[in-house]
Amino acid sequence: MLDPKLERSFNFAFDLATQHGAEFVSLEHVLLALTSHDQEAQEILKACGVDFDSLIQDLEDFIEDNHSG
């Protein structure tokens, strides 16, 4: 059984993939879901010095350019 927070993130990643017409959920969808909806993941990434605005923009651009149907 998955942790409820992780399950919500996976569901959001699936929704993102579906919205972009992707045939599968990619790691980019999962990472974008985690950066958007998982406080613990955000804290870990912040501790690693991640620039969230840049990461989210880069992920959205990549998904749009590479995963749209």
C-alpha positions as semicolon CSV with decimal commas, in nm:
position;residue;x (nm);y (nm);z (nm)
1;M;0,000;0,000;0,000
2;L;0,132;0,344;-0,092
3;D;0,161;0,634;0,144
4;P;-0,144;0,858;0,081
5;K;0,077;1,161;0,001
6;L;0,278;0,962;-0,251
7;E;-0,041;0,825;-0,405
8;R;-0,175;1,181;-0,447
9;S;0,150;1,284;-0,615
10;F;0,132;0,987;-0,853
11;N;-0,231;1,068;-0,932
12;F;-0,135;1,428;-1,007
13;A;0,151;1,307;-1,228
14;F;-0,098;1,088;-1,415
15;D;-0,331;1,388;-1,457
16;L;-0,042;1,597;-1,592
17;A;0,049;1,327;-1,842
18;T;-0,313;1,295;-1,952
19;Q;-0,351;1,672;-1,992
20;H;-0,051;1,679;-2,224
21;G;-0,165;1,383;-2,428
22;A;0,127;1,167;-2,316
23;E;0,100;0,791;-2,354
24;F;0,277;0,730;-2,023
25;V;0,376;0,904;-1,701
26;S;0,739;1,012;-1,725
27;L;0,987;1,098;-1,453
28;E;0,934;1,463;-1,547
29;H;0,563;1,433;-1,465
30;V;0,645;1,269;-1,132
31;L;0,908;1,530;-1,040
32;L;0,673;1,814;-1,132
33;A;0,400;1,656;-0,920
34;L;0,636;1,619;-0,626
35;T;0,761;1,978;-0,653
36;S;0,402;2,101;-0,668
37;H;0,226;1,885;-0,410
38;D;0,467;1,720;-0,166
39;Q;0,600;1,935;0,117
40;E;0,860;1,678;0,222
41;A;0,998;1,652;-0,132
42;Q;1,013;2,031;-0,150
43;E;1,210;2,047;0,175
44;I;1,459;1,787;0,052
45;L;1,508;1,968;-0,278
46;K;1,546;2,304;-0,102
47;A;1,813;2,152;0,123
48;C;1,997;2,056;-0,196
49;G;1,983;2,416;-0,319
50;V;1,719;2,367;-0,588
51;D;1,578;2,682;-0,749
52;F;1,207;2,589;-0,760
53;D;1,099;2,854;-1,008
54;S;1,362;2,742;-1,257
55;L;1,300;2,372;-1,199
56;I;0,925;2,401;-1,244
57;Q;0,962;2,615;-1,556
58;D;1,219;2,378;-1,705
59;L;0,998;2,075;-1,633
60;E;0,690;2,240;-1,781
61;D;0,885;2,344;-2,092
62;F;1,033;1,996;-2,132
63;I;0,696;1,825;-2,094
64;E;0,535;2,063;-2,340
65;D;0,812;2,015;-2,596
66;N;0,858;1,640;-2,562
67;H;0,546;1,476;-2,426
68;S;0,255;1,649;-2,596
69;G;0,039;1,431;-2,815
